[in-house]
């Protein structure tokens, strides 16, 4: 316990010693993105396409559920062969829905690719602008106050959000 406290204090002292020679800045990425119309348009496009794709997946799931419900109602009248065929058809429909969901919403799915294609140029432009301002002003570190980094207070005098927006033309 005492060792942990000692190590924490030593790290804090080391951080403060190195931090005093460096310049820092803050920016609010949420604020910046809200003030970029292209970002809002890209978000709206993503929402529209996501809703469309979700409806397609839900339609297949509904179709599978209907097939299963019909199967349950008719199971007593079906032969073993018919039961097997219906079960396979239901499982195939469920697999189609699952595959479509993965195609659209999976880790490397269409929504991910669409988000990359729409958002990357905006994010790259912001990054390059922040980098340019940082190099010009001699900032060693720029923190995003909008992210969950544990920043409790940041002086408005070191916030470069408006400067970034101005340099981007907004």
Secondary structure, DSSP 4 states (H G I P E B T S, - for coil): -HHHHHHHHHHHHHHHHHHTTS-EEEE-HHHHHHT-HHHHHHHHHHHHHHHHHHHHHHHHHHHHHHHHHHHHHHGGGS-HHHHHHHHHHHHHHHHHHHHHHHHHHSTTSHHHHHHHHHHHHHHHHHHHHHHHHHHHHT-SEEEETTSSS------GGGB-HHHHHHHHT-
